[in-house]
């Protein structure tokens, strides 16, 4: 994908075009993030406050390194797992980037059992045409 400049720039521009009416300040899930390029675009061009970068393969280790090298580890949260099986609750609704755990722990108790709302995301991005066609047996190997 990275070597396909028109396609990569197309994704970048589409994410950037969402601007304040799209993902600015929101949470994005990047399914099949690979190296994390769409995750980083979502953070830097789209203005997302949190991006969960999900991939089932070992490439997630590369994504972590690339995210860190770009200074985005406070915004982009790489997670290894299958979308159908991984629990993303803490990655999606964890402490706000830059917030201390002491701040989260200081929330007042209400005296009743808390029912947590399921985590949600504001947008999902994915470059699904690569491995997905083989993994989902859409094409013969």
The 8 nearest C-alpha neighbors of each residue, nearest first, counted from 0:
[[1, 3, 2, 7, 6, 4, 129, 126],
 [2, 0, 3, 7, 4, 36, 6, 34],
 [1, 3, 0, 4, 7, 6, 5, 8],
 [4, 2, 0, 1, 6, 5, 7, 8],
 [3, 5, 7, 6, 2, 8, 1, 0],
 [6, 4, 8, 7, 3, 9, 10, 2],
 [5, 7, 9, 8, 4, 3, 10, 0],
 [8, 6, 4, 10, 9, 5, 3, 1],
 [7, 9, 11, 5, 10, 6, 4, 12],
 [10, 8, 6, 12, 7, 11, 5, 13],
 [9, 11, 13, 7, 8, 12, 14, 6],
 [12, 10, 8, 14, 9, 13, 40, 15],
 [11, 13, 15, 9, 14, 10, 8, 16],
 [14, 12, 10, 16, 15, 11, 9, 17],
 [15, 13, 11, 45, 16, 12, 17, 10],
 [14, 16, 45, 44, 12, 17, 13, 18],
 [17, 15, 13, 18, 14, 12, 45, 21],
 [16, 18, 21, 15, 14, 20, 22, 45],
 [19, 17, 16, 21, 20, 45, 15, 23],
 [18, 20, 23, 21, 17, 22, 46, 45],
 [21, 19, 18, 17, 22, 23, 16, 45],
 [22, 20, 17, 18, 19, 23, 45, 122],
 [21, 23, 25, 47, 45, 24, 46, 17],
 [24, 22, 46, 47, 19, 25, 45, 21],
 [23, 25, 48, 47, 46, 22, 26, 49],
 [26, 24, 22, 47, 48, 23, 121, 49],
 [25, 27, 49, 120, 121, 50, 47, 48],
 [26, 28, 50, 122, 120, 123, 121, 51],
 [27, 29, 123, 51, 50, 30, 52, 124],
 [28, 30, 124, 52, 32, 125, 123, 53],
 [31, 29, 125, 53, 32, 28, 124, 54],
 [30, 32, 54, 53, 33, 125, 29, 127],
 [31, 33, 35, 29, 30, 52, 54, 53],
 [34, 32, 35, 31, 58, 54, 59, 62],
 [33, 35, 62, 36, 32, 61, 58, 59],
 [36, 34, 32, 38, 62, 33, 37, 39],
 [35, 37, 39, 38, 34, 40, 32, 33],
 [38, 36, 40, 39, 35, 41, 32, 29],
 [39, 37, 35, 41, 36, 40, 29, 52],
 [38, 40, 42, 36, 41, 37, 43, 35],
 [41, 39, 37, 44, 43, 42, 38, 11],
 [42, 40, 45, 38, 39, 44, 47, 43],
 [43, 41, 47, 46, 39, 40, 45, 44],
 [42, 44, 40, 46, 41, 45, 39, 47],
 [45, 43, 15, 40, 46, 41, 42, 14],
 [44, 46, 41, 15, 14, 42, 47, 18],
 [45, 47, 23, 42, 43, 44, 24, 41],
 [48, 46, 42, 24, 23, 25, 22, 49],
 [47, 49, 24, 25, 26, 74, 46, 42],
 [50, 48, 74, 26, 47, 75, 27, 51],
 [49, 51, 75, 27, 26, 28, 76, 38],
 [50, 52, 76, 28, 75, 77, 29, 53],
 [51, 53, 77, 29, 32, 76, 78, 38],
 [54, 52, 78, 30, 32, 31, 79, 29],
 [53, 55, 31, 79, 32, 56, 80, 59],
 [56, 54, 80, 81, 79, 53, 57, 31],
 [57, 55, 58, 54, 59, 79, 80, 33],
 [56, 58, 59, 60, 55, 61, 79, 54],
 [57, 59, 61, 60, 56, 33, 62, 34],
 [58, 60, 62, 57, 61, 54, 79, 63],
 [61, 59, 63, 58, 62, 57, 64, 77],
 [62, 60, 64, 58, 59, 63, 34, 65],
 [61, 63, 34, 59, 65, 35, 60, 64],
 [64, 62, 60, 66, 61, 65, 77, 67],
 [63, 65, 61, 67, 62, 66, 68, 60],
 [66, 64, 68, 62, 67, 63, 61, 69],
 [65, 67, 63, 69, 71, 64, 68, 72],
 [68, 66, 70, 64, 72, 69, 65, 71],
 [69, 67, 65, 66, 70, 64, 71, 63],
 [68, 70, 66, 67, 71, 65, 72, 39],
 [71, 69, 67, 68, 72, 66, 73, 65],
 [70, 72, 66, 73, 74, 69, 75, 67],
 [73, 71, 67, 75, 74, 66, 70, 76],
 [74, 72, 96, 71, 75, 97, 76, 70],
 [73, 75, 49, 71, 72, 96, 50, 48],
 [74, 76, 50, 72, 71, 51, 49, 73],
 [75, 77, 51, 52, 50, 78, 74, 90],
 [76, 78, 52, 51, 53, 63, 75, 59],
 [79, 77, 53, 52, 76, 80, 54, 51],
 [80, 78, 54, 55, 53, 59, 77, 56],
 [81, 79, 55, 85, 54, 82, 78, 53],
 [80, 82, 55, 84, 83, 85, 54, 79],
 [81, 83, 84, 85, 80, 30, 53, 54],
 [84, 82, 81, 85, 80, 86, 55, 87],
 [83, 85, 81, 82, 86, 80, 87, 55],
 [84, 86, 80, 81, 82, 87, 83, 79],
 [87, 85, 88, 84, 89, 82, 90, 80],
 [86, 88, 90, 89, 91, 85, 118, 78],
 [89, 87, 91, 90, 86, 118, 92, 93],
 [88, 90, 93, 92, 91, 87, 86, 94],
 [91, 89, 87, 93, 88, 92, 51, 76],
 [92, 90, 88, 89, 93, 87, 118, 51],
 [91, 93, 89, 88, 90, 118, 94, 95],
 [94, 92, 89, 90, 91, 95, 88, 96],
 [95, 93, 98, 96, 92, 103, 100, 99],
 [94, 96, 98, 97, 93, 49, 92, 48],
 [97, 95, 73, 98, 74, 94, 49, 48],
 [96, 98, 95, 73, 99, 94, 74, 100],
 [99, 97, 95, 96, 94, 100, 102, 103],
 [98, 100, 101, 102, 97, 103, 94, 95],
 [99, 101, 103, 102, 104, 98, 94, 105],
 [102, 100, 104, 99, 103, 105, 98, 106],
 [103, 101, 105, 100, 104, 99, 98, 106],
 [102, 104, 100, 105, 101, 106, 94, 99],
 [105, 103, 101, 102, 106, 100, 107, 99],
 [104, 106, 102, 103, 101, 107, 100, 108],
 [105, 107, 104, 103, 108, 102, 101, 109],
 [108, 106, 105, 109, 104, 110, 103, 102],
 [107, 109, 110, 106, 111, 105, 113, 112],
 [108, 110, 111, 107, 112, 113, 106, 114],
 [111, 109, 108, 112, 113, 107, 106, 114],
 [112, 110, 109, 113, 108, 114, 107, 115],
 [111, 113, 114, 110, 109, 108, 115, 116],
 [112, 114, 115, 111, 109, 110, 108, 116],
 [115, 113, 116, 112, 111, 117, 109, 118],
 [114, 116, 113, 117, 118, 112, 88, 92],
 [115, 117, 118, 114, 119, 113, 88, 92],
 [116, 118, 115, 119, 88, 92, 114, 91],
 [119, 117, 88, 92, 91, 116, 120, 87],
 [120, 118, 117, 121, 91, 26, 92, 88],
 [119, 121, 26, 27, 122, 28, 118, 123],
 [120, 122, 26, 27, 25, 22, 119, 123],
 [123, 121, 27, 120, 28, 124, 26, 22],
 [122, 124, 28, 27, 29, 125, 121, 30],
 [125, 123, 29, 28, 30, 122, 126, 37],
 [126, 124, 30, 127, 29, 31, 123, 32],
 [125, 127, 128, 124, 129, 31, 32, 30],
 [126, 128, 125, 129, 131, 31, 130, 132],
 [127, 129, 126, 131, 132, 130, 125, 133],
 [130, 128, 131, 127, 132, 126, 133, 0],
 [129, 131, 133, 132, 134, 128, 127, 135],
 [132, 130, 134, 133, 129, 135, 127, 128],
 [131, 133, 137, 130, 135, 134, 138, 136],
 [134, 132, 136, 131, 130, 135, 138, 137],
 [135, 133, 131, 136, 132, 130, 137, 138],
 [134, 136, 137, 133, 132, 131, 138, 130],
 [137, 135, 133, 138, 134, 132, 139, 140],
 [136, 138, 132, 135, 133, 139, 134, 131],
 [139, 137, 136, 133, 132, 140, 135, 134],
 [140, 138, 136, 137, 133, 132, 134, 135],
 [139, 138, 133, 136, 137, 134, 132, 135]]
